[in-house]
Amino acid sequence: MIQFLKDNIATILISAVVFGLMAWVIIYRIRQRKNGESSCGCGCSGCPESSRCHK
């Protein structure tokens, strides 16, 4: 087990960082939706998808 960790430590660390960033982005987007913020960063008045938006 220790040898496996030694052989793959770089892959494990990089994977942990990538998964951590992905989790942060997902949590950030969920919080944005709950707070009523638009996902694109602009207003919904001219958006063709405004009828499907969370508003």
C-alpha positions in Angstrom: 0.0 0.0 0.0 2.8 2.4 0.9 4.6 1.6 -2.3 1.4 2.4 -4.3 1.1 5.7 -2.6 4.8 6.6 -3.3 4.5 5.6 -7.0 1.3 7.6 -7.5 1.5 10.6 -5.2 1.6 13.1 -8.0 -1.5 11.7 -9.6 -3.3 11.5 -6.3 -2.5 15.1 -5.4 -3.4 16.5 -8.8 -6.6 14.5 -8.9 -7.5 15.8 -5.4 -6.9 19.4 -6.5 -9.0 19.0 -9.7 -11.9 17.3 -7.8 -11.7 20.0 -5.2 -12.0 22.7 -7.8 -14.9 21.0 -9.5 -16.7 20.7 -6.2 -16.1 24.4 -5.4 -17.5 25.4 -8.8 -20.6 23.2 -8.4 -21.3 24.6 -4.9 -20.7 28.1 -6.1 -23.2 27.7 -9.0 -25.8 26.1 -6.6 -25.5 29.1 -4.2 -25.8 31.5 -7.1 -29.1 29.9 -8.2 -30.5 29.9 -4.7 -29.6 33.6 -4.3 -31.5 34.4 -7.6 -28.4 35.4 -9.5 -28.3 34.7 -13.2 -25.8 32.2 -14.4 -24.5 34.3 -17.3 -23.8 37.5 -15.2 -26.2 39.7 -17.1 -29.8 40.6 -16.8 -32.7 38.4 -17.9 -34.6 41.1 -19.7 -33.1 40.4 -23.1 -32.4 36.7 -22.7 -34.2 34.3 -25.1 -34.2 31.7 -22.3 -35.8 33.9 -19.7 -39.0 31.9 -19.8 -37.1 28.8 -18.6 -34.9 30.7 -16.1 -35.1 30.1 -12.4 -35.9 33.8 -11.7 
